[in-house]
Amino acid sequence: MGLNERRKIKELQDTTLPERVKEIEEIWDSLADDLGKEAVRDGLKLIKLKNVKDKAAMRLSFEAGVL
C-alpha cells in the first residue's frame, strides 16, 4: 500500500467516518418519538450512505429495512 492510500485511509478514519456517524446520530435524534425509533430499530438491516454533489440532492428513505 502506497503513501497516498495510507493518507486516504487515515483521512477516512479521522474525518469522514466521524462526520458520517454524527450525521446518522442527528437523523436518529430527529425521529419524532420513541415509537418511531423502535420501529426503525426493529426493521433496520442496513444503512447505505451515498455522496451527493449538493445539499439539495440529499434525501433520506427507509425501505425494506434499508436506511
Predicted model as a PDB file, atoms N, CA, C, CB and O in Angstrom, pLDDT in the B-factor column:
MODEL        1                                                                  
ATOM      1  N   MET A   1       0.848  -1.159   0.000  1.00 80.00           N  
ATOM      2  CA  MET A   1       0.000   0.000   0.000  1.00 80.00           C  
ATOM      3  C   MET A   1       0.898   1.228   0.000  1.00 80.00           C  
ATOM      4  CB  MET A   1      -0.967  -0.006   1.213  1.00 80.00           C  
ATOM      5  O   MET A   1       1.845   1.332   0.780  1.00 80.00           O  
ATOM      6  N   GLY A   2       0.573   2.156  -0.900  1.00 89.00           N  
ATOM      7  CA  GLY A   2       1.387   3.351  -1.037  1.00 89.00           C  
ATOM      8  C   GLY A   2       1.015   4.445  -0.051  1.00 89.00           C  
ATOM      9  O   GLY A   2       0.054   4.328   0.711  1.00 89.00           O  
ATOM     10  N   LEU A   3       1.798   5.502  -0.089  1.00 91.00           N  
ATOM     11  CA  LEU A   3       1.599   6.623   0.818  1.00 91.00           C  
ATOM     12  C   LEU A   3       0.243   7.299   0.602  1.00 91.00           C  
ATOM     13  CB  LEU A   3       2.718   7.636   0.643  1.00 91.00           C  
ATOM     14  O   LEU A   3      -0.430   7.668   1.564  1.00 91.00           O  
ATOM     15  N   ASN A   4      -0.156   7.459  -0.665  1.00 90.00           N  
ATOM     16  CA  ASN A   4      -1.452   8.095  -0.942  1.00 90.00           C  
ATOM     17  C   ASN A   4      -2.609   7.279  -0.376  1.00 90.00           C  
ATOM     18  CB  ASN A   4      -1.640   8.283  -2.450  1.00 90.00           C  
ATOM     19  O   ASN A   4      -3.562   7.836   0.169  1.00 90.00           O  
ATOM     20  N   GLU A   5      -2.524   5.972  -0.507  1.00 91.00           N  
ATOM     21  CA  GLU A   5      -3.579   5.106   0.021  1.00 91.00           C  
ATOM     22  C   GLU A   5      -3.641   5.198   1.544  1.00 91.00           C  
ATOM     23  CB  GLU A   5      -3.349   3.647  -0.414  1.00 91.00           C  
ATOM     24  O   GLU A   5      -4.725   5.257   2.125  1.00 91.00           O  
ATOM     25  N   ARG A   6      -2.478   5.210   2.182  1.00 90.00           N  
ATOM     26  CA  ARG A   6      -2.433   5.313   3.649  1.00 90.00           C  
ATOM     27  C   ARG A   6      -2.997   6.654   4.118  1.00 90.00           C  
ATOM     28  CB  ARG A   6      -0.984   5.140   4.158  1.00 90.00           C  
ATOM     29  O   ARG A   6      -3.700   6.715   5.127  1.00 90.00           O  
ATOM     30  N   ARG A   7      -2.690   7.719   3.392  1.00 91.00           N  
ATOM     31  CA  ARG A   7      -3.233   9.029   3.732  1.00 91.00           C  
ATOM     32  C   ARG A   7      -4.752   9.040   3.610  1.00 91.00           C  
ATOM     33  CB  ARG A   7      -2.624  10.107   2.835  1.00 91.00           C  
ATOM     34  O   ARG A   7      -5.445   9.586   4.468  1.00 91.00           O  
ATOM     35  N   LYS A   8      -5.262   8.440   2.552  1.00 90.00           N  
ATOM     36  CA  LYS A   8      -6.708   8.389   2.337  1.00 90.00           C  
ATOM     37  C   LYS A   8      -7.393   7.576   3.439  1.00 90.00           C  
ATOM     38  CB  LYS A   8      -7.025   7.785   0.955  1.00 90.00           C  
ATOM     39  O   LYS A   8      -8.442   7.983   3.940  1.00 90.00           O  
ATOM     40  N   ILE A   9      -6.826   6.456   3.814  1.00 90.00           N  
ATOM     41  CA  ILE A   9      -7.378   5.636   4.896  1.00 90.00           C  
ATOM     42  C   ILE A   9      -7.385   6.441   6.197  1.00 90.00           C  
ATOM     43  CB  ILE A   9      -6.558   4.321   5.070  1.00 90.00           C  
ATOM     44  O   ILE A   9      -8.372   6.418   6.931  1.00 90.00           O  
ATOM     45  N   LYS A  10      -6.303   7.145   6.484  1.00 90.00           N  
ATOM     46  CA  LYS A  10      -6.209   7.961   7.696  1.00 90.00           C  
ATOM     47  C   LYS A  10      -7.267   9.066   7.673  1.00 90.00           C  
ATOM     48  CB  LYS A  10      -4.793   8.573   7.833  1.00 90.00           C  
ATOM     49  O   LYS A  10      -7.903   9.341   8.691  1.00 90.00           O  
ATOM     50  N   GLU A  11      -7.452   9.695   6.521  1.00 89.00           N  
ATOM     51  CA  GLU A  11      -8.474  10.736   6.385  1.00 89.00           C  
ATOM     52  C   GLU A  11      -9.869  10.167   6.629  1.00 89.00           C  
ATOM     53  CB  GLU A  11      -8.403  11.379   4.990  1.00 89.00           C  
ATOM     54  O   GLU A  11     -10.685  10.785   7.313  1.00 89.00           O  
ATOM     55  N   LEU A  12     -10.138   9.000   6.074  1.00 87.00           N  
ATOM     56  CA  LEU A  12     -11.435   8.359   6.280  1.00 87.00           C  
ATOM     57  C   LEU A  12     -11.666   8.040   7.749  1.00 87.00           C  
ATOM     58  CB  LEU A  12     -11.536   7.083   5.449  1.00 87.00           C  
ATOM     59  O   LEU A  12     -12.757   8.269   8.272  1.00 87.00           O  
ATOM     60  N   GLN A  13     -10.653   7.516   8.414  1.00 89.00           N  
ATOM     61  CA  GLN A  13     -10.782   7.155   9.829  1.00 89.00           C  
ATOM     62  C   GLN A  13     -10.928   8.374  10.730  1.00 89.00           C  
ATOM     63  CB  GLN A  13      -9.582   6.343  10.267  1.00 89.00           C  
ATOM     64  O   GLN A  13     -11.700   8.346  11.688  1.00 89.00           O  
ATOM     65  N   ASP A  14     -10.198   9.440  10.433  1.00 91.00           N  
ATOM     66  CA  ASP A  14     -10.160  10.598  11.322  1.00 91.00           C  
ATOM     67  C   ASP A  14     -11.219  11.649  11.017  1.00 91.00           C  
ATOM     68  CB  ASP A  14      -8.817  11.229  11.254  1.00 91.00           C  
ATOM     69  O   ASP A  14     -11.638  12.374  11.920  1.00 91.00           O  
ATOM     70  N   THR A  15     -11.658  11.748   9.772  1.00 87.00           N  
ATOM     71  CA  THR A  15     -12.553  12.832   9.379  1.00 87.00           C  
ATOM     72  C   THR A  15     -13.884  12.336   8.841  1.00 87.00           C  
ATOM     73  CB  THR A  15     -11.887  13.691   8.346  1.00 87.00           C  
ATOM     74  O   THR A  15     -14.934  12.652   9.401  1.00 87.00           O  
ATOM     75  N   THR A  16     -13.855  11.576   7.780  1.00 86.00           N  
ATOM     76  CA  THR A  16     -15.075  11.209   7.073  1.00 86.00           C  
ATOM     77  C   THR A  16     -15.999  10.347   7.916  1.00 86.00           C  
ATOM     78  CB  THR A  16     -14.733  10.487   5.801  1.00 86.00           C  
ATOM     79  O   THR A  16     -17.181  10.665   8.046  1.00 86.00           O  
ATOM     80  N   LEU A  17     -15.492   9.269   8.488  1.00 87.00           N  
ATOM     81  CA  LEU A  17     -16.353   8.379   9.271  1.00 87.00           C  
ATOM     82  C   LEU A  17     -16.951   9.062  10.502  1.00 87.00           C  
ATOM     83  CB  LEU A  17     -15.568   7.159   9.702  1.00 87.00           C  
ATOM     84  O   LEU A  17     -18.149   8.910  10.742  1.00 87.00           O  
ATOM     85  N   PRO A  18     -16.176   9.805  11.290  1.00 89.00           N  
ATOM     86  CA  PRO A  18     -16.793  10.506  12.426  1.00 89.00           C  
ATOM     87  C   PRO A  18     -17.878  11.498  11.996  1.00 89.00           C  
ATOM     88  CB  PRO A  18     -15.724  11.240  13.218  1.00 89.00           C  
ATOM     89  O   PRO A  18     -18.884  11.652  12.690  1.00 89.00           O  
ATOM     90  N   GLU A  19     -17.683  12.172  10.857  1.00 88.00           N  
ATOM     91  CA  GLU A  19     -18.703  13.094  10.352  1.00 88.00           C  
ATOM     92  C   GLU A  19     -19.969  12.337   9.970  1.00 88.00           C  
ATOM     93  CB  GLU A  19     -18.170  13.881   9.141  1.00 88.00           C  
ATOM     94  O   GLU A  19     -21.075  12.803  10.242  1.00 88.00           O  
ATOM     95  N   ARG A  20     -19.815  11.185   9.348  1.00 86.00           N  
ATOM     96  CA  ARG A  20     -20.979  10.374   8.959  1.00 86.00           C  
ATOM     97  C   ARG A  20     -21.713   9.846  10.181  1.00 86.00           C  
ATOM     98  CB  ARG A  20     -20.547   9.204   8.067  1.00 86.00           C  
ATOM     99  O   ARG A  20     -22.944   9.821  10.207  1.00 86.00           O  
ATOM    100  N   VAL A  21     -20.968   9.427  11.188  1.00 88.00           N  
ATOM    101  CA  VAL A  21     -21.590   8.954  12.431  1.00 88.00           C  
ATOM    102  C   VAL A  21     -22.404  10.091  13.048  1.00 88.00           C  
ATOM    103  CB  VAL A  21     -20.510   8.435  13.440  1.00 88.00           C  
ATOM    104  O   VAL A  21     -23.518   9.874  13.524  1.00 88.00           O  
ATOM    105  N   LYS A  22     -21.849  11.296  13.038  1.00 88.00           N  
ATOM    106  CA  LYS A  22     -22.560  12.456  13.580  1.00 88.00           C  
ATOM    107  C   LYS A  22     -23.848  12.707  12.796  1.00 88.00           C  
ATOM    108  CB  LYS A  22     -21.657  13.709  13.544  1.00 88.00           C  
ATOM    109  O   LYS A  22     -24.887  12.990  13.393  1.00 88.00           O  
ATOM    110  N   GLU A  23     -23.792  12.608  11.473  1.00 85.00           N  
ATOM    111  CA  GLU A  23     -24.986  12.798  10.646  1.00 85.00           C  
ATOM    112  C   GLU A  23     -26.052  11.754  10.978  1.00 85.00           C  
ATOM    113  CB  GLU A  23     -24.621  12.724   9.152  1.00 85.00           C  
ATOM    114  O   GLU A  23     -27.233  12.084  11.089  1.00 85.00           O  
ATOM    115  N   ILE A  24     -25.642  10.515  11.133  1.00 83.00           N  
ATOM    116  CA  ILE A  24     -26.592   9.440  11.463  1.00 83.00           C  
ATOM    117  C   ILE A  24     -27.215   9.695  12.830  1.00 83.00           C  
ATOM    118  CB  ILE A  24     -25.891   8.055  11.443  1.00 83.00           C  
ATOM    119  O   ILE A  24     -28.415   9.491  13.012  1.00 83.00           O  
ATOM    120  N   GLU A  25     -26.411  10.137  13.788  1.00 85.00           N  
ATOM    121  CA  GLU A  25     -26.945  10.445  15.116  1.00 85.00           C  
ATOM    122  C   GLU A  25     -27.952  11.589  15.058  1.00 85.00           C  
ATOM    123  CB  GLU A  25     -25.809  10.799  16.077  1.00 85.00           C  
ATOM    124  O   GLU A  25     -28.965  11.560  15.756  1.00 85.00           O  
ATOM    125  N   GLU A  26     -27.680  12.600  14.226  1.00 84.00           N  
ATOM    126  CA  GLU A  26     -28.614  13.718  14.074  1.00 84.00           C  
ATOM    127  C   GLU A  26     -29.924  13.244  13.451  1.00 84.00           C  
ATOM    128  CB  GLU A  26     -27.989  14.832  13.212  1.00 84.00           C  
ATOM    129  O   GLU A  26     -31.003  13.662  13.871  1.00 84.00           O  
ATOM    130  N   ILE A  27     -29.828  12.380  12.457  1.00 79.00           N  
ATOM    131  CA  ILE A  27     -31.030  11.827  11.833  1.00 79.00           C  
ATOM    132  C   ILE A  27     -31.815  11.027  12.858  1.00 79.00           C  
ATOM    133  CB  ILE A  27     -30.667  10.943  10.618  1.00 79.00           C  
ATOM    134  O   ILE A  27     -33.036  11.151  12.956  1.00 79.00           O  
ATOM    135  N   TRP A  28     -31.114  10.216  13.610  1.00 76.00           N  
ATOM    136  CA  TRP A  28     -31.768   9.379  14.628  1.00 76.00           C  
ATOM    137  C   TRP A  28     -32.491  10.254  15.648  1.00 76.00           C  
ATOM    138  CB  TRP A  28     -30.732   8.470  15.341  1.00 76.00           C  
ATOM    139  O   TRP A  28     -33.631   9.978  16.022  1.00 76.00           O  
ATOM    140  N   ASP A  29     -31.811  11.317  16.095  1.00 79.00           N  
ATOM    141  CA  ASP A  29     -32.408  12.216  17.078  1.00 79.00           C  
ATOM    142  C   ASP A  29     -33.603  12.979  16.515  1.00 79.00           C  
ATOM    143  CB  ASP A  29     -31.370  13.195  17.580  1.00 79.00           C  
ATOM    144  O   ASP A  29     -34.460  13.434  17.272  1.00 79.00           O  
ATOM    145  N   SER A  30     -33.663  13.121  15.192  1.00 77.00           N  
ATOM    146  CA  SER A  30     -34.748  13.884  14.591  1.00 77.00           C  
ATOM    147  C   SER A  30     -36.033  13.066  14.431  1.00 77.00           C  
ATOM    148  CB  SER A  30     -34.312  14.411  13.248  1.00 77.00           C  
ATOM    149  O   SER A  30     -37.080  13.633  14.120  1.00 77.00           O  
ATOM    150  N   LEU A  31     -35.976  11.752  14.636  1.00 72.00           N  
ATOM    151  CA  LEU A  31     -37.199  10.954  14.554  1.00 72.00           C  
ATOM    152  C   LEU A  31     -38.185  11.440  15.610  1.00 72.00           C  
ATOM    153  CB  LEU A  31     -36.893   9.438  14.742  1.00 72.00           C  
ATOM    154  O   LEU A  31     -37.788  11.840  16.705  1.00 72.00           O  
ATOM    155  N   ALA A  32     -39.448  11.404  15.281  1.00 66.00           N  
ATOM    156  CA  ALA A  32     -40.491  12.049  16.076  1.00 66.00           C  
ATOM    157  C   ALA A  32     -40.558  11.581  17.529  1.00 66.00           C  
ATOM    158  CB  ALA A  32     -41.811  11.815  15.432  1.00 66.00           C  
ATOM    159  O   ALA A  32     -40.630  12.415  18.432  1.00 66.00           O  
ATOM    160  N   ASP A  33     -40.537  10.304  17.771  1.00 76.00           N  
ATOM    161  CA  ASP A  33     -40.723   9.824  19.136  1.00 76.00           C  
ATOM    162  C   ASP A  33     -40.123   8.434  19.284  1.00 76.00           C  
ATOM    163  CB  ASP A  33     -42.218   9.808  19.512  1.00 76.00           C  
ATOM    164  O   ASP A  33     -39.559   7.878  18.341  1.00 76.00           O  
ATOM    165  N   ASP A  34     -40.253   7.889  20.479  1.00 74.00           N  
ATOM    166  CA  ASP A  34     -39.685   6.567  20.755  1.00 74.00           C  
ATOM    167  C   ASP A  34     -40.325   5.474  19.919  1.00 74.00           C  
ATOM    168  CB  ASP A  34     -39.837   6.235  22.219  1.00 74.00           C  
ATOM    169  O   ASP A  34     -39.653   4.507  19.561  1.00 74.00           O  
ATOM    170  N   LEU A  35     -41.602   5.600  19.600  1.00 68.00           N  
ATOM    171  CA  LEU A  35     -42.287   4.603  18.780  1.00 68.00           C  
ATOM    172  C   LEU A  35     -41.651   4.525  17.393  1.00 68.00           C  
ATOM    173  CB  LEU A  35     -43.789   4.936  18.664  1.00 68.00           C  
ATOM    174  O   LEU A  35     -41.451   3.435  16.857  1.00 68.00           O  
ATOM    175  N   GLY A  36     -41.332   5.689  16.813  1.00 72.00           N  
ATOM    176  CA  GLY A  36     -40.676   5.722  15.509  1.00 72.00           C  
ATOM    177  C   GLY A  36     -39.293   5.106  15.560  1.00 72.00           C  
ATOM    178  O   GLY A  36     -38.903   4.354  14.667  1.00 72.00           O  
ATOM    179  N   LYS A  37     -38.557   5.427  16.609  1.00 74.00           N  
ATOM    180  CA  LYS A  37     -37.217   4.868  16.778  1.00 74.00           C  
ATOM    181  C   LYS A  37     -37.284   3.352  16.931  1.00 74.00           C  
ATOM    182  CB  LYS A  37     -36.518   5.497  17.996  1.00 74.00           C  
ATOM    183  O   LYS A  37     -36.469   2.623  16.367  1.00 74.00           O  
ATOM    184  N   GLU A  38     -38.256   2.893  17.694  1.00 79.00           N  
ATOM    185  CA  GLU A  38     -38.407   1.454  17.906  1.00 79.00           C  
ATOM    186  C   GLU A  38     -38.747   0.743  16.598  1.00 79.00           C  
ATOM    187  CB  GLU A  38     -39.495   1.178  18.956  1.00 79.00           C  
ATOM    188  O   GLU A  38     -38.230  -0.341  16.330  1.00 79.00           O  
ATOM    189  N   ALA A  39     -39.602   1.339  15.794  1.00 74.00           N  
ATOM    190  CA  ALA A  39     -39.975   0.735  14.511  1.00 74.00           C  
ATOM    191  C   ALA A  39     -38.768   0.629  13.587  1.00 74.00           C  
ATOM    192  CB  ALA A  39     -41.086   1.553  13.834  1.00 74.00           C  
ATOM    193  O   ALA A  39     -38.571  -0.389  12.924  1.00 74.00           O  
ATOM    194  N   VAL A  40     -37.963   1.686  13.548  1.00 74.00           N  
ATOM    195  CA  VAL A  40     -36.758   1.654  12.709  1.00 74.00           C  
ATOM    196  C   VAL A  40     -35.787   0.626  13.245  1.00 74.00           C  
ATOM    197  CB  VAL A  40     -36.086   3.043  12.646  1.00 74.00           C  
ATOM    198  O   VAL A  40     -35.232  -0.164  12.481  1.00 74.00           O  
ATOM    199  N   ARG A  41     -35.574   0.625  14.545  1.00 78.00           N  
ATOM    200  CA  ARG A  41     -34.614  -0.299  15.168  1.00 78.00           C  
ATOM    201  C   ARG A  41     -34.990  -1.748  14.886  1.00 78.00           C  
ATOM    202  CB  ARG A  41     -34.545  -0.061  16.688  1.00 78.00           C  
ATOM    203  O   ARG A  41     -34.123  -2.569  14.587  1.00 78.00           O  
ATOM    204  N   ASP A  42     -36.273  -2.064  14.981  1.00 83.00           N  
ATOM    205  CA  ASP A  42     -36.722  -3.435  14.771  1.00 83.00           C  
ATOM    206  C   ASP A  42     -36.590  -3.878  13.316  1.00 83.00           C  
ATOM    207  CB  ASP A  42     -38.157  -3.577  15.217  1.00 83.00           C  
ATOM    208  O   ASP A  42     -36.357  -5.055  13.043  1.00 83.00           O  
ATOM    209  N   GLY A  43     -36.739  -2.934  12.379  1.00 85.00           N  
ATOM    210  CA  GLY A  43     -36.713  -3.308  10.975  1.00 85.00           C  
ATOM    211  C   GLY A  43     -35.417  -3.006  10.259  1.00 85.00           C  
ATOM    212  O   GLY A  43     -35.237  -3.415   9.112  1.00 85.00           O  
ATOM    213  N   LEU A  44     -34.508  -2.298  10.910  1.00 84.00           N  
ATOM    214  CA  LEU A  44     -33.267  -1.878  10.267  1.00 84.00           C  
ATOM    215  C   LEU A  44     -32.336  -3.053  10.032  1.00 84.00           C  
ATOM    216  CB  LEU A  44     -32.568  -0.826  11.105  1.00 84.00           C  
ATOM    217  O   LEU A  44     -32.004  -3.799  10.953  1.00 84.00           O  
ATOM    218  N   LYS A  45     -31.916  -3.202   8.769  1.00 87.00           N  
ATOM    219  CA  LYS A  45     -30.986  -4.262   8.408  1.00 87.00           C  
ATOM    220  C   LYS A  45     -29.680  -3.710   7.858  1.00 87.00           C  
ATOM    221  CB  LYS A  45     -31.620  -5.186   7.395  1.00 87.00           C  
ATOM    222  O   LYS A  45     -28.626  -4.331   7.992  1.00 87.00           O  
ATOM    223  N   LEU A  46     -29.760  -2.525   7.229  1.00 87.00           N  
ATOM    224  CA  LEU A  46     -28.591  -1.986   6.546  1.00 87.00           C  
ATOM    225  C   LEU A  46     -28.706  -0.474   6.456  1.00 87.00           C  
ATOM    226  CB  LEU A  46     -28.441  -2.604   5.140  1.00 87.00           C  
ATOM    227  O   LEU A  46     -29.801   0.060   6.279  1.00 87.00           O  
ATOM    228  N   ILE A  47     -27.576   0.220   6.579  1.00 84.00           N  
ATOM    229  CA  ILE A  47     -27.522   1.664   6.366  1.00 84.00           C  
ATOM    230  C   ILE A  47     -26.615   1.898   5.165  1.00 84.00           C  
ATOM    231  CB  ILE A  47     -26.999   2.433   7.651  1.00 84.00           C  
ATOM    232  O   ILE A  47     -25.464   1.460   5.145  1.00 84.00           O  
ATOM    233  N   LYS A  48     -27.146   2.590   4.168  1.00 86.00           N  
ATOM    234  CA  LYS A  48     -26.358   2.923   2.980  1.00 86.00           C  
ATOM    235  C   LYS A  48     -26.148   4.429   2.938  1.00 86.00           C  
ATOM    236  CB  LYS A  48     -27.059   2.425   1.678  1.00 86.00           C  
ATOM    237  O   LYS A  48     -27.094   5.201   3.093  1.00 86.00           O  
ATOM    238  N   LEU A  49     -24.914   4.837   2.729  1.00 84.00           N  
ATOM    239  CA  LEU A  49     -24.581   6.246   2.582  1.00 84.00           C  
ATOM    240  C   LEU A  49     -24.097   6.479   1.163  1.00 84.00           C  
ATOM    241  CB  LEU A  49     -23.509   6.687   3.619  1.00 84.00           C  
ATOM    242  O   LEU A  49     -23.306   5.698   0.633  1.00 84.00           O  
ATOM    243  N   LYS A  50     -24.567   7.543   0.555  1.00 86.00           N  
ATOM    244  CA  LYS A  50     -24.161   7.867  -0.812  1.00 86.00           C  
ATOM    245  C   LYS A  50     -23.801   9.346  -0.868  1.00 86.00           C  
ATOM    246  CB  LYS A  50     -25.291   7.524  -1.840  1.00 86.00           C  
ATOM    247  O   LYS A  50     -24.589  10.196  -0.455  1.00 86.00           O  
ATOM    248  N   ASN A  51     -22.628   9.649  -1.374  1.00 87.00           N  
ATOM    249  CA  ASN A  51     -22.212  11.040  -1.515  1.00 87.00           C  
ATOM    250  C   ASN A  51     -22.981  11.684  -2.661  1.00 87.00           C  
ATOM    251  CB  ASN A  51     -20.686  11.141  -1.755  1.00 87.00           C  
ATOM    252  O   ASN A  51     -23.182  11.076  -3.712  1.00 87.00           O  
ATOM    253  N   VAL A  52     -23.406  12.920  -2.442  1.00 86.00           N  
ATOM    254  CA  VAL A  52     -24.087  13.695  -3.473  1.00 86.00           C  
ATOM    255  C   VAL A  52     -23.348  15.006  -3.658  1.00 86.00           C  
ATOM    256  CB  VAL A  52     -25.578  13.944  -3.104  1.00 86.00           C  
ATOM    257  O   VAL A  52     -22.590  15.436  -2.788  1.00 86.00           O  
ATOM    258  N   LYS A  53     -23.579  15.642  -4.812  1.00 88.00           N  
ATOM    259  CA  LYS A  53     -22.826  16.850  -5.137  1.00 88.00           C  
ATOM    260  C   LYS A  53     -23.262  18.076  -4.338  1.00 88.00           C  
ATOM    261  CB  LYS A  53     -22.956  17.142  -6.600  1.00 88.00           C  
ATOM    262  O   LYS A  53     -22.430  18.920  -4.007  1.00 88.00           O  
ATOM    263  N   ASP A  54     -24.552  18.184  -4.025  1.00 88.00           N  
ATOM    264  CA  ASP A  54     -25.012  19.349  -3.276  1.00 88.00           C  
ATOM    265  C   ASP A  54     -26.089  18.960  -2.262  1.00 88.00           C  
ATOM    266  CB  ASP A  54     -25.549  20.420  -4.235  1.00 88.00           C  
ATOM    267  O   ASP A  54     -26.655  17.869  -2.321  1.00 88.00           O  
ATOM    268  N   LYS A  55     -26.355  19.866  -1.344  1.00 83.00           N  
ATOM    269  CA  LYS A  55     -27.286  19.596  -0.258  1.00 83.00           C  
ATOM    270  C   LYS A  55     -28.709  19.339  -0.762  1.00 83.00           C  
ATOM    271  CB  LYS A  55     -27.288  20.755   0.716  1.00 83.00           C  
ATOM    272  O   LYS A  55     -29.459  18.589  -0.137  1.00 83.00           O  
ATOM    273  N   ALA A  56     -29.082  19.952  -1.880  1.00 88.00           N  
ATOM    274  CA  ALA A  56     -30.425  19.768  -2.432  1.00 88.00           C  
ATOM    275  C   ALA A  56     -30.660  18.326  -2.874  1.00 88.00           C  
ATOM    276  CB  ALA A  56     -30.645  20.714  -3.610  1.00 88.00           C  
ATOM    277  O   ALA A  56     -31.804  17.873  -2.923  1.00 88.00           O  
ATOM    278  N   ALA A  57     -29.604  17.611  -3.192  1.00 87.00           N  
ATOM    279  CA  ALA A  57     -29.728  16.220  -3.646  1.00 87.00           C  
ATOM    280  C   ALA A  57     -29.782  15.232  -2.475  1.00 87.00           C  
ATOM    281  CB  ALA A  57     -28.559  15.865  -4.564  1.00 87.00           C  
ATOM    282  O   ALA A  57     -29.989  14.037  -2.683  1.00 87.00           O  
ATOM    283  N   MET A  58     -29.599  15.721  -1.264  1.00 83.00           N  
ATOM    284  CA  MET A  58     -29.636  14.837  -0.100  1.00 83.00           C  
ATOM    285  C   MET A  58     -31.065  14.388   0.167  1.00 83.00           C  
ATOM    286  CB  MET A  58     -29.052  15.542   1.143  1.00 83.00           C  
ATOM    287  O   MET A  58     -32.001  15.180   0.062  1.00 83.00           O  
ATOM    288  N   ARG A  59     -31.228  13.127   0.510  1.00 84.00           N  
ATOM    289  CA  ARG A  59     -32.546  12.615   0.861  1.00 84.00           C  
ATOM    290  C   ARG A  59     -32.384  11.446   1.811  1.00 84.00           C  
ATOM    291  CB  ARG A  59     -33.336  12.193  -0.399  1.00 84.00           C  
ATOM    292  O   ARG A  59     -31.301  10.878   1.946  1.00 84.00           O  
ATOM    293  N   LEU A  60     -33.471  11.101   2.460  1.00 82.00           N  
ATOM    294  CA  LEU A  60     -33.470  10.014   3.422  1.00 82.00           C  
ATOM    295  C   LEU A  60     -34.681   9.145   3.159  1.00 82.00           C  
ATOM    296  CB  LEU A  60     -33.469  10.546   4.879  1.00 82.00           C  
ATOM    297  O   LEU A  60     -35.791   9.648   2.990  1.00 82.00           O  
ATOM    298  N   SER A  61     -34.468   7.840   3.123  1.00 84.00           N  
ATOM    299  CA  SER A  61     -35.599   6.932   2.959  1.00 84.00           C  
ATOM    300  C   SER A  61     -35.335   5.669   3.775  1.00 84.00           C  
ATOM    301  CB  SER A  61     -35.832   6.585   1.452  1.00 84.00           C  
ATOM    302  O   SER A  61     -34.193   5.328   4.082  1.00 84.00           O  
ATOM    303  N   PHE A  62     -36.416   4.995   4.112  1.00 82.00           N  
ATOM    304  CA  PHE A  62     -36.336   3.749   4.854  1.00 82.00           C  
ATOM    305  C   PHE A  62     -37.277   2.766   4.173  1.00 82.00           C  
ATOM    306  CB  PHE A  62     -36.700   3.947   6.372  1.00 82.00           C  
ATOM    307  O   PHE A  62     -38.495   2.833   4.337  1.00 82.00           O  
ATOM    308  N   GLU A  63     -36.685   1.843   3.400  1.00 87.00           N  
ATOM    309  CA  GLU A  63     -37.464   0.883   2.637  1.00 87.00           C  
ATOM    310  C   GLU A  63     -36.849  -0.495   2.755  1.00 87.00           C  
ATOM    311  CB  GLU A  63     -37.561   1.302   1.170  1.00 87.00           C  
ATOM    312  O   GLU A  63     -35.640  -0.665   2.591  1.00 87.00           O  
ATOM    313  N   ALA A  64     -37.684  -1.473   3.038  1.00 89.00           N  
ATOM    314  CA  ALA A  64     -37.266  -2.872   3.112  1.00 89.00           C  
ATOM    315  C   ALA A  64     -36.070  -3.061   4.050  1.00 89.00           C  
ATOM    316  CB  ALA A  64     -36.918  -3.388   1.717  1.00 89.00           C  
ATOM    317  O   ALA A  64     -35.170  -3.850   3.765  1.00 89.00           O  
ATOM    318  N   GLY A  65     -36.068  -2.335   5.161  1.00 87.00           N  
ATOM    319  CA  GLY A  65     -35.009  -2.472   6.151  1.00 87.00           C  
ATOM    320  C   GLY A  65     -33.734  -1.742   5.838  1.00 87.00           C  
ATOM    321  O   GLY A  65     -32.738  -1.905   6.543  1.00 87.00           O  
ATOM    322  N   VAL A  66     -33.740  -0.922   4.772  1.00 88.00           N  
ATOM    323  CA  VAL A  66     -32.543  -0.197   4.369  1.00 88.00           C  
ATOM    324  C   VAL A  66     -32.774   1.300   4.580  1.00 88.00           C  
ATOM    325  CB  VAL A  66     -32.179  -0.503   2.885  1.00 88.00           C  
ATOM    326  O   VAL A  66     -33.713   1.878   4.032  1.00 88.00           O  
ATOM    327  N   LEU A  67     -31.903   1.916   5.381  1.00 81.00           N  
ATOM    328  CA  LEU A  67     -31.963   3.351   5.628  1.00 81.00           C  
ATOM    329  C   LEU A  67     -30.979   4.027   4.719  1.00 81.00           C  
ATOM    330  CB  LEU A  67     -31.670   3.691   7.107  1.00 81.00           C  
ATOM    331  O   LEU A  67     -30.851   5.251   4.748  1.00 81.00           O  
TER     332      LEU A  67                                                      
ENDMDL                                                                          
END                                                                             
